[in-house]
């Protein structure tokens, strides 16, 4: 059956294959990375992570301007010529060359702001990462348009393994904070070359930018949204870096890393596939709305137990994974775990509104977050590092609700449909959290590994049993998705 020129059965199979390869490779790659990360965390000191976090804020900010929005503009288009690709390549080279120069020159000023001289050296070396972006983004655009996520997956897996090996070798060789610099550089350099090979993207760039207004406009809106999102999610490190020592910042950023594993590592590849697929469906708004709701139900079904589970098992989890010196992350993780599901929900809207050619919606929502979150952190810092965690829980529900309210009309879903998609999952998560907390208090086990294993088992049973009893349709839909039905 065809709708709007699309073979729906074939397209569904293509989307499923894309999800399997993109998200599956991400999960496997992250498992490799996490094993390495947790081993490295046991070797390095919190101060090393604090110093790297201060430098990474600048790299992340400039990385948001790296031109991936331009690549997304070509993915969103129905037709793309070779000239368009060459122009994209040329724009990417110009943009990222300028960004690398800015980071290199700004390094001493950033170090002075933090009063940490070593940050300048870290930033100068990390500028190399920005120079890899043109090759990565061009390869991504070509493969994404073809919905060929298999090749992307193969590249990502191979380079993730390389990064894990470099990180572990650096930690064992006592490189200290430079371990955290060497690993991403090795990943980005090799990934850039491999992505170009996989996409067969070897071409001369064009610096004749005539006729690129639409691409630049779409890419600019996406980039500006990303800058606002940066202010929304990274301003805490800037504020913390000015108010606390490197070790305290390291504890905070590590707790945030654990709490945001799902939203930062699992959701992005799914959103990449969603953006590409929904862009192809934009003429059929009914199908687009159905697809969006299915993705919300499926992703939140996984996100809620993951995030809330981290919160209620924080103490034994940190004992087992990180060791005694990281116990300062426990109270932070308990708070952040309840805030991040709101973040997961919020980031699901932008791919859908961008896919229908409305990047301005995500831009306005990101601007709102860029205003509210820094204000929350400025207030929260008065209560110490714990106040920074509470700022997430206080502000993010507001941002998520406003984002939903301003996005649903463009996507074609109603408020009641969205609430119905989320509430049964939230109730199951609340029941799981309450019973796991009660079980933890009743057990009073000294062995952290046994305690963690029991709590995870109890949580999985309660969550599944609640859904089976009160929201069986959610489980059936999820299983049908997995089985391609």
MARGU-341769 format. One line per field, with one value per residue (C-alpha): residue in three letters; z, y, x; chain. Coordinates in steps of 0.02 Angstrom, whole numbers. Example, Ala and Ser with C-alpha at 12.3 -4.5 7.8 and 13.67 -1.06 7.14 Angstrom:
2
type = c(ALA,SER) $
w = c(390,357) $
v = c(-225,-53) $
u = c(615,684) $
mol = c(A,A) $
***
This chain:
485
type = c(UNK,UNK,UNK,UNK,UNK,UNK,UNK,UNK,UNK,UNK,UNK,UNK,UNK,UNK,UNK,UNK,UNK,UNK,UNK,UNK,UNK,UNK,UNK,UNK,UNK,UNK,UNK,UNK,UNK,UNK,UNK,UNK,UNK,UNK,UNK,UNK,UNK,UNK,UNK,UNK,UNK,UNK,UNK,UNK,UNK,UNK,UNK,UNK,UNK,UNK,UNK,UNK,UNK,UNK,UNK,UNK,UNK,UNK,UNK,UNK,UNK,UNK,UNK,UNK,UNK,UNK,UNK,UNK,UNK,UNK,UNK,UNK,UNK,UNK,UNK,UNK,UNK,UNK,UNK,UNK,UNK,UNK,UNK,UNK,UNK,UNK,UNK,UNK,UNK,UNK,UNK,UNK,UNK,UNK,UNK,UNK,UNK,UNK,UNK,UNK,UNK,UNK,UNK,UNK,UNK,UNK,UNK,UNK,UNK,UNK,UNK,UNK,UNK,UNK,UNK,UNK,UNK,UNK,UNK,UNK,UNK,UNK,UNK,UNK,UNK,UNK,UNK,UNK,UNK,UNK,UNK,UNK,UNK,UNK,UNK,UNK,UNK,UNK,UNK,UNK,UNK,UNK,UNK,UNK,UNK,UNK,UNK,UNK,UNK,UNK,UNK,UNK,UNK,UNK,UNK,UNK,UNK,UNK,UNK,UNK,UNK,UNK,UNK,UNK,UNK,UNK,UNK,UNK,UNK,UNK,UNK,UNK,UNK,UNK,UNK,UNK,UNK,UNK,UNK,UNK,UNK,UNK,UNK,UNK,UNK,UNK,UNK,UNK,UNK,UNK,UNK,UNK,UNK,UNK,UNK,UNK,UNK,UNK,UNK,UNK,UNK,UNK,UNK,UNK,UNK,UNK,UNK,UNK,UNK,UNK,UNK,UNK,UNK,UNK,UNK,UNK,UNK,UNK,UNK,UNK,UNK,UNK,UNK,UNK,UNK,UNK,UNK,UNK,UNK,UNK,UNK,UNK,UNK,UNK,UNK,UNK,UNK,UNK,UNK,UNK,UNK,UNK,UNK,UNK,UNK,UNK,UNK,UNK,UNK,UNK,UNK,UNK,UNK,UNK,UNK,UNK,UNK,UNK,UNK,UNK,UNK,UNK,UNK,UNK,UNK,UNK,UNK,UNK,UNK,UNK,UNK,UNK,UNK,UNK,UNK,UNK,UNK,UNK,UNK,UNK,UNK,UNK,UNK,UNK,UNK,UNK,UNK,UNK,UNK,UNK,UNK,UNK,UNK,UNK,UNK,UNK,UNK,UNK,UNK,UNK,UNK,UNK,UNK,UNK,UNK,UNK,UNK,UNK,UNK,UNK,UNK,UNK,UNK,UNK,UNK,UNK,UNK,UNK,UNK,UNK,UNK,UNK,UNK,UNK,UNK,UNK,UNK,UNK,UNK,UNK,UNK,UNK,UNK,UNK,UNK,UNK,UNK,UNK,UNK,UNK,UNK,UNK,UNK,UNK,UNK,UNK,UNK,UNK,UNK,UNK,UNK,UNK,UNK,UNK,UNK,UNK,UNK,UNK,UNK,UNK,UNK,UNK,UNK,UNK,UNK,UNK,UNK,UNK,UNK,UNK,UNK,UNK,UNK,UNK,UNK,UNK,UNK,UNK,UNK,UNK,UNK,UNK,UNK,UNK,UNK,UNK,UNK,UNK,UNK,UNK,UNK,UNK,UNK,UNK,UNK,UNK,UNK,UNK,UNK,UNK,UNK,UNK,UNK,UNK,UNK,UNK,UNK,UNK,UNK,UNK,UNK,UNK,UNK,UNK,UNK,UNK,UNK,UNK,UNK,UNK,UNK,UNK,UNK,UNK,UNK,UNK,UNK,UNK,UNK,UNK,UNK,UNK,UNK,UNK,UNK,UNK,UNK,UNK,UNK,UNK,UNK,UNK,UNK,UNK,UNK,UNK,UNK,UNK,UNK,UNK,UNK,UNK,UNK,UNK,UNK,UNK,UNK,UNK,UNK,UNK,UNK,UNK,UNK,UNK,UNK,UNK,UNK,UNK,UNK,UNK,UNK,UNK,UNK,UNK,UNK,UNK,UNK,UNK,UNK,UNK,UNK,UNK,UNK,UNK,UNK) $
w = c(0,-44,38,-33,-145,-3,5,187,216,137,225,394,366,316,473,583,505,532,715,744,668,735,911,922,874,996,1137,1097,1073,1237,1328,1266,1314,1486,1532,1489,1573,1738,1741,1704,1838,1966,1914,1886,2017,2025,1994,1824,1773,1842,1736,1580,1611,1615,1447,1374,1402,1271,1151,1168,1138,981,926,920,780,682,535,574,555,375,350,427,301,160,248,265,78,-44,-178,-166,-307,-308,-311,-149,-68,-128,-62,104,114,79,210,338,306,326,482,574,528,604,761,788,775,899,1025,1009,1032,1173,1275,1394,1430,1476,1589,1674,1702,1793,1874,1809,1693,1629,1547,1413,1356,1353,1243,1118,1088,1085,942,830,861,773,616,596,589,402,354,484,439,252,272,392,271,126,227,321,161,102,276,274,460,446,382,512,644,586,590,761,837,773,831,1000,1030,984,1103,1245,1218,1212,1370,1469,1407,1453,1628,1659,1593,1718,1588,1711,1632,1462,1456,1436,1291,1197,1191,1102,982,929,903,803,688,642,632,511,390,405,380,219,156,206,119,-31,1,-78,-176,-198,-90,-173,-100,-217,-94,-211,-191,-15,74,118,181,283,354,410,474,564,655,708,764,862,946,991,1069,1175,1221,1273,1389,1454,1494,1512,1606,1768,1737,1705,1867,1966,1897,1967,2138,2181,2171,2030,2136,2182,2000,1954,2075,2006,1821,1852,1937,1790,1668,1752,1763,1580,1505,1429,1363,1298,1232,1191,1133,1006,882,895,862,709,635,688,602,440,441,491,357,229,307,322,185,281,446,515,492,563,720,744,723,847,981,956,978,1137,1213,1166,1224,1386,1424,1434,1501,1657,1740,1690,1764,1918,1945,1952,2082,2202,2185,2186,2339,2296,2112,2148,2269,2136,1981,2043,2217,2383,2319,2214,2354,2347,2187,2277,2343,2177,2078,2187,2140,1957,1922,1950,1840,1684,1625,1596,1491,1390,1350,1302,1176,1079,1006,907,777,739,723,621,508,459,418,578,661,738,865,934,929,1039,1161,1173,1205,1349,1424,1399,1509,1644,1677,1709,1826,1917,1933,1995,2131,2166,2189,2349,2427,2372,2244,2299,2251,2072,2062,2135,2002,1869,1961,1989,1813,1689,1715,1672,1514,1458,1482,1387,1247,1230,1229,1090,982,977,853,721,746,739,910,1051,1232,1287,1170,1238,1419,1384,1308,1461,1618,1627,1612,1744,1866,1839,1872,2031,2096,2055,2145,2302,2319,2282,2414,2541,2496,2515,2689,2739,2672,2760,2667,2687,2522,2391,2242,2317,2372,2196,2113,2227,2204,2015,2014,2124,2018,1855,1924,1996,1839,1723,1836,1850,1662,1633,1755,1718,1549,1454,1288,1314,1331,1183,1073,1123,1088,921,876,921,818,671,684) $
v = c(0,175,339,504,410,306,117,109,-72,-49,117,41,-97,32,135,-19,-69,107,106,-64,-15,163,132,-45,12,157,39,-81,63,140,-26,-30,152,130,-17,89,244,158,80,250,333,215,268,455,585,693,846,775,766,939,1015,924,979,1161,1142,1037,1177,1283,1137,1094,1274,1294,1119,1175,1294,1159,1152,996,1107,1136,949,927,1052,938,785,872,916,803,820,860,885,855,1044,1056,929,1019,1184,1102,1035,1207,1291,1160,1187,1375,1367,1238,1315,1478,1390,1299,1463,1546,1406,1410,1598,1605,1468,1580,1690,1539,1474,1643,1642,1475,1517,1350,1377,1197,1225,1331,1187,1068,1186,1214,1027,995,1120,975,897,1042,1015,839,900,942,764,689,800,774,585,591,692,573,415,488,540,360,301,196,189,21,99,236,103,6,163,215,43,28,202,181,29,128,268,146,68,239,298,143,146,329,303,156,258,397,529,605,732,708,536,625,726,588,473,590,653,475,441,598,588,406,425,572,474,315,408,487,315,235,372,381,567,613,772,945,1076,1224,1397,1472,1492,1569,1489,1422,1545,1415,1292,1427,1486,1312,1272,1439,1408,1235,1304,1445,1318,1218,1370,1401,1217,1234,1377,1271,1119,1178,1342,1242,1192,1373,1428,1281,1308,1485,1435,1266,1180,1060,905,962,1005,832,749,853,822,636,625,720,603,452,532,587,425,385,559,593,421,323,459,554,409,376,560,554,414,500,663,574,464,602,715,584,578,765,766,639,727,589,460,583,610,423,395,532,460,286,352,447,293,179,294,347,164,136,306,311,151,188,363,330,168,265,380,245,133,274,221,38,84,210,88,-49,53,194,157,248,410,448,432,620,592,492,634,724,570,541,712,714,544,616,769,685,598,774,811,652,702,879,829,718,867,957,818,814,1002,1017,876,974,1126,1223,1244,1408,1311,1219,1384,1473,1328,1319,1507,1483,1347,1457,1587,1475,1352,1478,1573,1410,1372,1548,1524,1344,1377,1471,1300,1225,1088,1000,1157,1138,967,1032,1169,1032,959,1128,1199,1055,1003,1182,1181,1012,1063,1226,1137,1012,1148,1246,1095,978,1078,1077,889,856,779,839,872,728,608,660,645,474,420,468,450,258,248,382,291,128,220,299,130,53,193,182,-7,-13,121,22,-138,-52,8,-165,-258,-161,-264,-225,-304,-167,-287,-401,-252,-178,-343,-368,-190,-200,-365,-295,-138,-233,-348,-208,-100,-244,-308,-135,-110,-285,-253,-72,-29,-191,-102,-13,-178,-252,-102,-107,-293,-267,-134,-251,-390,-272,-291) $
u = c(0,64,24,84,203,278,270,214,263,433,459,413,540,670,637,644,811,876,822,901,1067,1076,1012,1082,1255,1240,1196,1338,1458,1406,1425,1605,1628,1547,1657,1808,1735,1698,1872,1950,1841,1916,2092,2077,2034,1876,1986,2036,1853,1822,1962,1903,1722,1778,1864,1724,1598,1687,1709,1525,1470,1574,1526,1344,1393,1486,1365,1266,1112,1166,1180,1007,938,993,924,755,748,657,792,978,1105,1293,1316,1217,1334,1490,1422,1383,1561,1633,1523,1572,1757,1742,1634,1737,1903,1844,1778,1943,2038,1919,1941,2131,2140,2011,2096,2197,2046,1940,2078,2087,1898,1908,2076,2140,2293,2292,2123,2208,2319,2171,2070,2211,2230,2043,2025,2075,1904,1819,1924,1851,1670,1661,1703,1587,1439,1456,1462,1316,1208,1239,1205,1056,968,984,929,1087,1121,1209,1369,1359,1338,1490,1598,1534,1563,1741,1790,1704,1812,1967,1918,1890,2062,2148,2057,2104,2284,2300,2233,2349,2495,2455,2412,2288,2169,2254,2174,2007,2078,2166,2014,1892,2025,2066,1880,1841,1992,1967,1777,1791,1900,1796,1632,1696,1747,1581,1480,1597,1595,1761,1728,1799,1714,1629,1652,1524,1383,1255,1084,1118,1003,870,1001,1087,920,867,1041,1051,887,945,1114,1034,919,1073,1156,1003,1001,1184,1140,997,1103,1284,1272,1277,1458,1507,1422,1490,1665,1665,1597,1674,1843,1886,1853,1676,1640,1703,1581,1437,1477,1500,1330,1256,1343,1264,1091,1095,1159,989,950,1126,1173,1015,893,1003,1020,834,800,915,811,650,698,743,587,466,540,489,314,284,152,48,16,-94,44,170,65,45,230,272,157,225,402,353,272,416,557,473,435,623,677,568,630,809,813,708,803,966,891,830,983,1111,1212,1246,1265,1404,1487,1492,1533,1642,1706,1717,1797,1641,1512,1487,1387,1252,1140,1158,1110,957,890,943,865,691,725,794,633,564,718,693,514,564,698,577,482,618,648,461,438,599,539,384,490,455,627,567,464,615,710,583,573,762,767,646,756,909,825,750,890,1032,915,878,1064,1103,973,1021,1208,1166,1128,1293,1320,1159,1063,1128,1046,883,881,859,711,630,645,641,459,409,516,448,267,288,382,241,108,194,238,89,-16,122,145,-42,-71,-184,-140,-251,-162,7,-50,-125,42,143,35,25,214,240,126,221,384,317,258,427,522,415,427,614,644,543,634,803,758,698,851,990,1123,1308,1361,1333,1336,1204,1101,1106,1061,910,847,862,767,629,617,606,472,366,377,333,194,116,116,49,-93,-140,-65,-48,-71,96,188,97,138,320,335,248,377,519,440,405,216) $
mol = c(A,A,A,A,A,A,A,A,A,A,A,A,A,A,A,A,A,A,A,A,A,A,A,A,A,A,A,A,A,A,A,A,A,A,A,A,A,A,A,A,A,A,A,A,A,A,A,A,A,A,A,A,A,A,A,A,A,A,A,A,A,A,A,A,A,A,A,A,A,A,A,A,A,A,A,A,A,A,A,A,A,A,A,A,A,A,A,A,A,A,A,A,A,A,A,A,A,A,A,A,A,A,A,A,A,A,A,A,A,A,A,A,A,A,A,A,A,A,A,A,A,A,A,A,A,A,A,A,A,A,A,A,A,A,A,A,A,A,A,A,A,A,A,A,A,A,A,A,A,A,A,A,A,A,A,A,A,A,A,A,A,A,A,A,A,A,A,A,A,A,A,A,A,A,A,A,A,A,A,A,A,A,A,A,A,A,A,A,A,A,A,A,A,A,A,A,A,A,A,A,A,A,A,A,A,A,A,A,A,A,A,A,A,A,A,A,A,A,A,A,A,A,A,A,A,A,A,A,A,A,A,A,A,A,A,A,A,A,A,A,A,A,A,A,A,A,A,A,A,A,A,A,A,A,A,A,A,A,A,A,A,A,A,A,A,A,A,A,A,A,A,A,A,A,A,A,A,A,A,A,A,A,A,A,A,A,A,A,A,A,A,A,A,A,A,A,A,A,A,A,A,A,A,A,A,A,A,A,A,A,A,A,A,A,A,A,A,A,A,A,A,A,A,A,A,A,A,A,A,A,A,A,A,A,A,A,A,A,A,A,A,A,A,A,A,A,A,A,A,A,A,A,A,A,A,A,A,A,A,A,A,A,A,A,A,A,A,A,A,A,A,A,A,A,A,A,A,A,A,A,A,A,A,A,A,A,A,A,A,A,A,A,A,A,A,A,A,A,A,A,A,A,A,A,A,A,A,A,A,A,A,A,A,A,A,A,A,A,A,A,A,A,A,A,A,A,A,A,A,A,A,A,A,A,A,A,A,A,A,A,A,A,A,A,A,A,A,A,A,A,A,A,A,A,A,A,A,A,A,A,A,A,A,A,A,A,A,A,A,A,A,A,A,A,A,A,A,A,A,A,A,A,A,A,A) $
***
